[in-house]
Structure formats: C-alpha cells, structure tokens
C-alpha cells in the first residue's frame, strides 16, 4: 500500500529557519522518494504564519502556492487524509507547537513529541534531567538580563534555547565575559554559563529505538583543538554559498568524520547516550553531543532531537556507517510512527 506522507517544512519565525528547513527537507525528498511506496505531499509555513501546499519545495512552486491562514490550512490538512507526517521544521515553534497541531488533528508523525522537543531544546533543563540520571554534566548557572555570573573562567557561554552554536563563546578570563554575554543574550532571554570541560575530543552519538532495544550508531567526531578551535561555533556548522544559499559546513570531511567503532571511547559514549535517551523520554531516535575530557570521560553538552532523513543529516550519515541504508532507516521510522 502506498503511504501518503506529509513533509511539514518552513518556519513561522524567520527566513533563516525557512531556508534551513528547505535545505534539509529537499534533501529528504530527493533521497527517499519512491512512488511505489510513498505519495509525498508538502506543507510549507512562512514567517507571516501563512501555510502553503506547494507541489515541491522549489522557490517557484512555493511562490505559486496559495497562502492560507491557519484555519483554512487545518481544514486542508484534514482533507488530505495523510497517513503520516515528517516534521522538517527547526525553529522552536516548529519543533513544538506545530507537532502539537499534528497531534490535535490526529496525524501521526516521525520523531519526538512536543514536550520532549521542548525539553531537549532547553539546554539547561536537558542538562539537569540527564545529570539527575547519572550522566556527567558541567557545573553551570542560568542567567537572565541583569544577572552577574558567579562561575570563574574558563567558562562557555551559550543561549539556553538557540541552535547551530549561535551566540556560543569561550570566556578564557573575566575581561571577555561582557562581550560573550551580550552576544548570547542577543539570541535568547536566558543564557547558560558552564564550566569549560578541558578538551580531549568532541563527538556526537545517534540512537535508534527498535522496540525496547536502543541501538547506538557509530560516533561522529568534530575537528576541535585547544589552540585554534576549543569550542565549535556557528561558522563551523552553517555557511552560505556564493549564490546566497545555505550550506552545511560541518559536513566537510575535514571538519567531521566517523569514529572507528573499535575506538575505546565508543562504548563509553554509547552507555551514556542510552541513559540520555531514556531520561529525556525520547522515541524513534535521538542525538546527543558529548565532550570527551583528557581522561576519556564523556560529558553531556546538549541534545539535538531531530532528523530530516536527508543524506547530509547526521543520523543517516551514522546509520550509513553502520550499514543501514537511508531507505531502510526512513521506512522503519515511518512504520514506527504509524504503528
């Protein structure tokens, strides 16, 4: 039976988030298209909070699609009678409110629920939850406008709920505090200040839920070093092409690579990643960043609880290294969501 699959993309927040969503969603549509299995449909939200239902995610198709208010869009979604949705939105409302809308309408979807997405997107709360479960986390404090930090440098300053390392900075001494805080507060009303974990390595771990079993994927390691790149910033993840389109800088093989599963760090990270997955209440899949200190101990940094199923997406990259084709990964996720 052919499944009618809705790809929910765009953003009500900003053109940047729209571009990021389109980048990944188009990659997914190209990578897993199979007319014998799926009838793909697209819903696209723009910063004016209007909905469009274009034939594809090309600029011309989006411009040609009629903009609809939420009320009309909900009626249209109900009439579409889709079997399952794949959320491709990366802004905060897209990860939470729009998934909750799918729940309200009764459309099952791939990925984590709105409450879990909200928890994972709040770096301070996610850290508190996994720390209570026994995972090592850096000591930290949450600041609001007017608060003075009490932690002594070196520390890392980051917006509590921003993505792609926007506003993240290493503060090596007190003279750098003000500039770092100003930058972080430009992206969020609350800022997390954490003790700097001495650099050994930095890795990301993906987890797939298969019934009661949690399957950890090969780690992805990032190019960091004490002298030139002690923490990863925005420029290490997202860039623009000469034409102005977004590109994924982090996918450059000189900046990120798959770790040999025989590396001793792999098992240590897998153990704590499973704890994080369960503690946060994840389903279908999860993704976590860890700092590895010079002794080889993993420290939880943050959760990234989404997957676009584009070939450039992290979980498909890890799954491919584990011998799991993207088509199989996508089909399993869709089956889990509709079951």
N, C-alpha and C positions, 0 to 999 in steps of 0.2 A: 504494500500500500504506500502511495506517495504521501509524505508528510508535508503539510503546509506550514512553513517555518517563517516566522516574522523576525526580521532583524531590526531592532529598535536602536536608532542612531541619532547623532546630533547632540545638542545641548541647549537648555534654556538660559545658560549663564553667560557664555562668551563665544566669540568666533574661534578663539584658540581651541576651546574644548570641542567645538563643532569640527574643526579641521582634524584634531587628534582622533575623534570618533570615526570620521570618514576614512582616515588613513587605515585604521585597523579593520573597520567593517568591510571596506572594499577588498582588503587583503583576504578576509574570511570568505566573502562571496566568490572571489576568484579561485580560492584554494579548495573549497569543499563542494562546489556546485556539481550536482549530479541529478539531471532531470528525471532519471529513473527512480530516485529516492526522495527528492525534495522539490517542493514548489516554493521557491523563495519569494517573500514579499518584504517590502521596505517601508518603515515609518521613520520620518526624519523630523526632529524638533529643532527649531531655530531660537536664537536669543530673544525674539519677540514673543516667545511661548506659543507660537503657532505650530501646527502639525502639517506635514506634507506626506503624501504617499506616492513618491516618485517610482518610475519604472526601474531605476537603478540609482546609484549614488554619484553619478557624474554631475558636474555643475549644471549642464544644460537640462538634464532631467529634473533636477531639484527646482530650477527656476520655472520650469514648465508646469510643475505640480501645483494644484490649487492649495493655498494656505487655509487651514481650518482652525477654528477655536477649539478648545478642549472638549466642549460639549458635543460638537459635531464629530470630532476625532474619536471619542469614545463610542459613539454610535457606529462609526465606520469600522472601528476595530471589532466590535461585536458582530457586525455583518460579515466580516472577513472569515470568521469561523476558523481561525488558525489553530493548529494543533499544539504548537509550542513556540516560545519566543527565545531569542538570543539577545540579551541586553548588550549593547555596544556603546554605552554612554559612560564617560569617565569623570564628569563633574559630580559634586556632592548630591544635588537633587536627582541626577540621572542614576546614581548608584543606590538611591534610597527611595525617594518619592515615586519615581516612575516605575520602579519594581513593585512598590506597594500598589500602584494603579493596576498593574498586571494581576496581582493577587485579587484585587477588588473585582476586576472584570471576570476573573476565573481562567486566565491564560497561564498555564504552567510555563516555567522558564528555566533555562540552564543557569546554574551558578547560585551564589549565596543569597540569602534572604535580606530584606532591607535592614533589619535590626543588626544582623551580623556585618553587613557592609558599613553601617554607621559606626559600629564598634571598631572595625578594622581601620576605618578612615581617621579615627581619632587616635593619634599616636600615643597620647598619654594614657588613655583608657585601655587601649590594646596592650600596652606595656604593663599596666597594672594587673590585668587579667592573666597574662601569661607568666608574669612574675609570681603571682599568687599560686600558680600551678607548679612552680618549682624551676622555671627557666631563668637563667641568669639575665638580668637587665641592668643597664647602667643606672646609677643613682641620678635622680633628676627632680626638677620642680617645674610647675606650670605658672607662667607669669601672665598678667593682664596689664593693660596700659597703666602706667604709673608705678607698677611694682618694681622693686630693685632685686636683682639676682643675689643669691647668697652663696652659690657654689663658686669655688675658686677655680680659675682656669688652670689647665686647658679644659674647655668645655665645647660642646657642639650645641649651637642654637638652631632651632627649626620651628617653622609654623606648625601648630598642632594638627591642622587638617588640610595642608596643601600637598600636592603630588609633584612627582618629577623633580624633587630636590629644589623646588623654588624656595628661595629665602633661607637655604641651609648654609651655615658657615661655621668654620672652626675658629674659636676665640683662644688664641695662644696665651694672651695676657690681658689684664683688665683694660688696657687702653683701647682694645678692639671691641669691647662689649657694646658700646653705644651704637656704632655703625651696624653691627650684626643684629641687634635688637630692632633697630629702625627698619632694616630690610625685612626681617621676619614678620614684624607687625604690619608691613605693607601687604602681606598675603593672608593674614588671619588676625582675629581679635585676641587669640591666645597663643602663647609661644612656649615651647618645651625647651628647657635648658638641661643638658645631660653631661655627666662626666665623660670625658673623652676616653674611649677604650683604646689602649695602646695597640697600634696596628701590627697585625700579623698578616691577615688576609680578609677579604670581604666576599661573601658568597650569597647566592640565592638558592632556595630549595622549593621545588614544587611537590605537591602531594595530590594524589588522585584517590578518591573514595570509591571503593568497589565493594558494595555491601558493607560488611563490618570490617573489611580489611582496608588499611591505609597504605597505599603504595607510594613510596618516595622515589622521585626521579633523580637522574644524575644532576649534580650541582652545576650551577653556572658561576664562574668566578670573574671578578671585575678587576680591572687594572688600577690598582691604588698603590701608592708608596709614600713613605713618611716624608720624603723631601719635596716632591712636586705635587702629589695628589693624596693628601692624608684623608680627605673625605670626598665623596662624589657629589658634584654639583649639577645644576641644571644643564650646563653646557656639555656634560658627559653623557646626557641622555637624549636630549631633543635639539634639533637644529633645523635650519631652513636651506632648501636648495637654491640655486641661482634664480629659479623661477618663483621663489617665494613659498613653495610647498613645504610642508613639514617632512622631516626625515628622522629616522631613528638612529642617532649617533651611536648609541650603546650597542647596536648590532654589529658594529665594526669588530672583526675578529682580533684586532689589536687591542681592543678595549674590554672584550668579554670572551670567554671560552668555556667549554665544557670540561669539568674536572674528571679525571680518570676515576671510575668508581672504586678502584683498589686503593685510592688515596685514603690514609687513615682518618682524615677529617670527615669523610663522607658519612660513616656510621654515626659519629658523634652528632653531626647536624641532623641526620635522619631521626635520631631518637628525640631530639628536642622539637623538631618540626612536627612530629606526630602529637606531641603534647600541646603545642600551639594550636594545631588544627582542632583538637577536641576541646580545648579550653575556650576557644572563641566560638564554638558551635558551628563550624563550617560544614558545608555539604558539597558534594560533587568534586570539588577541587579547592586548593588553597596555595598560597605563595608567600614565602617569608624571606626577609633579608637578615643575615647574621654577620656580625663582626667576629673574626677569629683572633683572639689575642695571642701574644708570642708563645704562650704555654699550650696553645691548641684548644682553648675553651671557647665554645660558641656563645655569643651574647646576642640576644634578640634586639633588632633595630626597629623593624616595622613589618606590617602585613600589607600585601597587595592582593586583595581577594577577588581578582577579576581575570578573565581570559577571553580574548577576542577570537581565538581559533584561526587567526592569520598565521602564515608561516613564520613571520617575523616576531610573533608573540612568544613570550618566554616559555610558557608551559608546553606549547607544541615543539619548540626547539629542544627542550629537555626530553620530551616524550620521544622525539625522533632519535635522540641519542640512546634511548632505552629500547629502540626497535619497535616503537609503537607508531604506525603511520598516522598522519593527521586525519585521514578519512575515518579510521577506526576510533580515534580519540573523539572526534566530533559525534560520530554515530552513538558511541557509548554514552556521551553526555546527554544527547537528545533522548535516548532511551531511558536514562535515569530520571530525566525531568518529566517525562510523560508517563512513567510507570505509576 
